[in-house]
Amino acid sequence: MKLSGRIKAIKPSITLALAAKTLELRAQGLDVINFTAGEPDFDTSDRIKEAAVEALKRGMTKYTDVRGIVSLREAIVEKYQRDYGLRYDRDEVLVSCGGKHALYNLFQAILDEGDEVIIPAPYWVSYPDMILLSGGLPRIVQTKRENGYRITPEELRAALNPRTRAFVLNSPNNPTGAAYDRDDLSALSRVLERHECLIISDDVYEKIIYDDFRFHSIVALNPRLRERTIIINSLSKTYAMTGWRIGFATGPAPVIAAAAKIQSQSTSNPNSIAQVAAVEALLGNQDEVGVMVREFQRRRNTIVKRLNAMEGVQCTMPEGAFYAFPSVRSLLGKKGRGKRLGSACDLAEFFLEEAQVVVVPGEDFGAAENIRLTYATSLEEIEKGCDRIEAAIRKLV
Ligand SMILES: *Cc1c(COP(=O)(O)O)cnc(C)c1O
């Protein structure tokens, strides 16, 4: 079968592939501990579900405006006003089938063949492939562990060039959990001020932050960037609504209109019932978000402590999101089950076979010496999984 050149240039999502593998092993009766999930283990709250049931009964079962229903776009406008004092118009908002879809539409709308997009590594697995599908070129900038996996202003300045079309900022970051504070963002924004590129701020973890970290929007900090910044957001993580598929993009009207045009010729509007539920999620009582985040914080503290106590494992403390991303560099090159473990991928396979623990190897995040473990799973599973990994590591020679 002849397939397109485009499809040959990209790979399937590794995290989804691993989740499938876990289900397969469980079906065989194995007691597998899964640290791969990219979603909260909490259920969507009742107030949101009830809004959906109501919408269904009311007959919200038809096509909507491609860009999303007015009440949802207005709720998003209100959210940005409430959270960061940012003023957007509803023509500056596009609701899509998840944050991933919002990003996909955006890359399709802004990139021409050969346009570069700067991505600090470690990065979320989907950025490079989505950029390649749009004809663009991912330009990966490796960040350093000693800088907390944050791109520095110097590193950003060195990467910017006349072909740079956009810079992707993801704070808190998936997979590292690193977040940029006010000073970090101000410093980056001063560099970006001098370059005519777009800024894509993937803020899907804005509410999942720990200790006394404060999230700042780069647009609120530097209004001069407003006309070329697109904020990507999603209900998936904040409201435990991954399956509902609602995300959104907010930014300058011409870019939003262009992304809406792509959407109009592909998916049309996002699910009508989920859109009504999304209004409730954004405007209703926000207490449950805090409950979830406090629970994640307890688990983060446990998993990071456990990982750092393991021989050859070093884990930075995440400021947000729900992933631990330890370096396993000192373990690479050792032997396990008679095989030399030369890569994070080999090590992940070893953990799976030796300990029935599934972790995501760092290669596809642009970090060949790390593995990702989600802590959006119970404390009990975290303790049990860590016991098993620790025992497996002791068997390495
Ligand atoms: C989960 C995630 C998204 C989007 O998820 P959706 O379910 O499509 O809304 C976007 N960016 C990052 C970094 C993520 O982790």
Ligand as a Chemical Component Dictionary entry (heavy atoms), coordinates in Angstrom:
data_LIG
# 
_chem_comp.id                   LIG 
_chem_comp.type                 NON-POLYMER 
_chem_comp.pdbx_formal_charge   0 
_chem_comp.three_letter_code    LIG 
# 
loop_
_chem_comp_atom.comp_id 
_chem_comp_atom.atom_id 
_chem_comp_atom.alt_atom_id 
_chem_comp_atom.type_symbol 
_chem_comp_atom.charge 
_chem_comp_atom.model_Cartn_x 
_chem_comp_atom.model_Cartn_y 
_chem_comp_atom.model_Cartn_z 
_chem_comp_atom.pdbx_ordinal 
LIG C1 C1 C 0 -2.404 16.539 28.053 1  
LIG C2 C2 C 0 -1.645 17.599 27.323 2  
LIG C3 C3 C 0 -2.242 18.388 26.308 3  
LIG C4 C4 C 0 -3.624 18.281 25.773 4  
LIG O1 O1 O 0 -4.430 17.296 26.178 5  
LIG P1 P1 P 0 -5.924 17.238 25.637 6  
LIG O2 O2 O 0 -6.504 16.063 26.345 7  
LIG O3 O3 O 0 -5.854 17.052 24.151 8  
LIG O4 O4 O 0 -6.591 18.517 26.007 9  
LIG C5 C5 C 0 -1.486 19.399 25.745 10 
LIG N1 N1 N 0 -0.238 19.649 26.137 11 
LIG C6 C6 C 0 0.367  18.917 27.098 12 
LIG C7 C7 C 0 1.740  19.277 27.494 13 
LIG C8 C8 C 0 -0.309 17.860 27.719 14 
LIG O5 O5 O 0 0.310  17.134 28.649 15 
# 
loop_
_chem_comp_bond.comp_id 
_chem_comp_bond.atom_id_1 
_chem_comp_bond.atom_id_2 
_chem_comp_bond.value_order 
_chem_comp_bond.pdbx_ordinal 
LIG C1 C2 SING 1  
LIG C2 C3 SING 2  
LIG C2 C8 DOUB 3  
LIG C3 C4 SING 4  
LIG C3 C5 DOUB 5  
LIG C4 O1 SING 6  
LIG O1 P1 SING 7  
LIG P1 O2 DOUB 8  
LIG P1 O3 SING 9  
LIG P1 O4 SING 10 
LIG C5 N1 SING 11 
LIG N1 C6 DOUB 12 
LIG C6 C7 SING 13 
LIG C6 C8 SING 14 
LIG C8 O5 SING 15 
# 
